Amino acid sequence: MNHDPSVTSLIIVVLAAFITPILLKKFKLTIIPIVVAEIIIGLIIGQSGFDLVQQDQWIEILSTLGFIFLMFLSGVEIDFSIFLKKKKPKKLPSGKEEPNTFKVATIVFVFIFGISYLLSLMLVWFGFTDNAFFMTLVISTISLGVVVPTLKETGIMKDSIGQIILLVAVIADLVTMIFLAVFVSFYQEGGNIFLLLILFAAGILLYFVGKFFRHRTFFETLSTGTIQIGTRAVFTLIIVLVGLSESVGAENILGAFLAGVLVSLLSPNREMVRQLDSFGYGFLIPIFFVMVGVKLDLIELFSDPSVFILIPMLLLALLISKIIPVLVMKKWYDMKTVLGSGFLLTSTLSLVVAAATIGEEIGVITTQMSSALILLAVIACILSPILFNKVFPKQHEMQQKKRVSVFGANQLTLPLSLELEESLYDVHLYHTEQSQQRQEAEKMAKSHFKVHFIKDYEHNTLEDIDMYDSHIVVAATGRDDVNMEIAQRALSAGIDHVVARIEEPAKSDELINQGAKVFSSYFSTKTMLRALIVAPHAASIFTTTEEGLTEIHLQNEAFNDVELRKFPFFGDTIVVRIFRGEESIVPHGDTKLRRGDRLIVTGSEDSVDDLREVLT
C-alpha cells in the first residue's frame, strides 16, 4: 500500500505552518495576524498557487482536529468573570460619568445583530445568498483573537472603553457561536431541539462533576509527572462532548465550544491553559488554517465577475454593521474613540472561516460564497487593527497613577507604602478591625502612614472599598488562608497583577498556577542572605534604596524596532531584562525593542524618570 502522497502532502503542510512565523519575523510583517499568514501560505502551496498538496485522510483528520481545537479554545478564551464585575462609576476625561459597560455592550451588540439582519436581507434581495439568518451570523461575528491582543497592546483593556469593546466581542463570540451550532443542527436532517437539550444538560452535569473533583487532594496528586490528570480530563471532555454533539445531530463545533466554555467556567490554572494554547496553536490549528488556504481556489473565485462586487459589498456590510451601532457610545466618548472602536469590532476571522466551511458542507452557501467569506475575513483581519490604530486616540495609561490595594498593615507593608513613587502609584493600605495587631498598627500609622480599617475581607467589603478597580492587589496579612482568599478574589475579577504572601509551599504552588505572584518571608530572607554571601554586588541592587529595579512599559512608537546599541540611554540607566508577553529576554546590543515591551531597568532615580518619560 503506497503512503507517499499522504506523507508528502502532510510534510509540506507541516513545513508551511512551521516557516510562516519565521517569514513574518524575518520580513517584519508583524501587522499581519499569524492565522492570516497561514491562510496566505496555504494559498501559495494550494489550488490557487503551486498545487503541491493532495487532500487525503491524514491531512483531513488533522485539519478536522485543528478545527475542533480552535472552537474549544474559542470557548476557553471567554472570561465570564467580566460579566460579574460591578464597578462604581468614575469620571471620564470629558467630565462625564462613565457608563455601565455591560449595559452599553449589550445594547451595541443588539444593534449589531439587528443591522446585520437588515444587511443580510439586502444580500438575499441582490441574489448573493438564499439564507438571511446564516449571513446575519457571519456579519455580526467578531474575532476575540484580534480584539484582545490589540486592546492589550494599546493599554486600554482596563479602561471603560476597553471593557465595552471587550464585552461586545465576548457577547458576539458567545451568541453567534451558539446560534450557528443550533442553526446547523436544525438545518440538517434529523435535527431535534430535545436532543440538543440533552447535550446542554450533559454539559451542565459535567460542569458540576468537574467542580466537585477539581480541588480534591486525590486528583491534585495526579496532576504532575507523566500522569497530568488535568490535561487528560480536558481532552476526555472534548472528545465526549464532540461525540455526543454529533450523536444528537449537531455539528462537532457545538460540542467543542461547549467543552471550552466548561473549562473556562471551572477556572483552570493558567499554566494548563498555556499548555493547551501551545499544543493547539503550535500544531493542530496551523494545519487547519493552512488547509483553509489550500482549499481556497482564487482563480475559480475571480473567474466570476460578480465577485468584484460581492467582496466590497460584504466588507461594506461588516463596516456598517459595526460603525452605526457604536455611535451609541457618542454620548460618553469623542468621535475618534467611537470610530476606532467600530473599526476594531469589524475584525472577524475564526468564526467566519468556521461558518464558511460548515455552510458549504451543508449546502447553505455555494463554494463561491464560502471562498468569498474566507477572503473577506482575511482582508478584515488585516484592515481593522490598522484603522483602529490610525483613528483611536493615543492613550497615556502609564503616566496615570496605578491604584495599589495593600491588605495587612505590618512592618513590611507600612514602609513599602511610602517607598512607592507617589506620582505613579495611588496606594491604599487596609487592615481589619478585629485584628489583634490593630493597636500596634494604629500606633505605627499615627505619625506617617494612612491605614483604612475594615471589618473583614469578604466580597461585599472588598467591593465597597473598590478593590476590584485596582491595578495591583497585594495580600500581605499574617494568615495564608486570608491572603489566598483575597488573591483568588482579585484574580477571578480579572486583575492581572496580584501579589500574595504565602508561607506554605503547597498553597504557594496552587496560587502561582492561578497566575499570582507569590512571596514568602522565610524563603525571601534566606534567598537574600545567600545572595549577600555568594554575589554581594548583585544583591546590593535590591538592598539599596537609591538604585533598585524599576519596570517601564515601552509605549512610544518611535522606539519600536530600535536596537539596544542604538538606543538613547539617559545617565546611568541599564536594561537588565525585557519581558515580551510570556517571553523573558536577556538584552544584548542587537536586541530589538518592541512596542509593548516591559523593560526592567536599574539606575539613579533621575535617570529612570527621564527614561520613563521618553518611553511612555
Secondary structure, 3 states (H helix, E strand, C coil): CCCHHHHHHHHHHHHHHHHHHHHHHHCCCCCCCHHHHHHHHHHHHCCCCCCCCCCCHHHHHHHHHHHHHHHHHHHHHCCHHHHCCCCCCCECCCCCECCCHHHHHHHHHHHHHHHHHHHHHHHHHCCCCCCHHHHHHHHHCCCHHHHHHHHHHHCCCCCHHHHHHHHHHHHHHHHHHHHHHHHHHHHCCCCCHHHHHHHHHHHHHHHHHHHHHCCCHHHHCCCCCCCCHHHHHHHHHHHHHHHHHHHCCCCHHHHHHHHHHHHHHCCCCHHHHHHHHHHHHHHHHHHHHHHHHHHCCHHHHCCCCCHHHHHHHHHHHHHHHHHHHHHHHHHCCCHHHHHHHHHHHCCCCHHHHHHHHHHHHHCCCCHHHHHHHHHHHHHHHHHHHHHHHHHCCCCCHHHCCEEEEEECCCCCHHHHHHHCCCCCEEEEEEEECCCCCHHHHHHHHCCCCCEEEECCCCHHHHHHCCHHHCCEEEECCCCHHHHHHHHHHHHHCCCCEEEEECCCHHHHHHHHHCCCEEECHHHHHHHHHHHHHHCHHHHHHHHCCCCCEEEEECCCHHHCCCEHHHCCCCCCCEEEEEEECCEEECCCCCCECCCCCEEEEECCHHHHHHHHHHHC
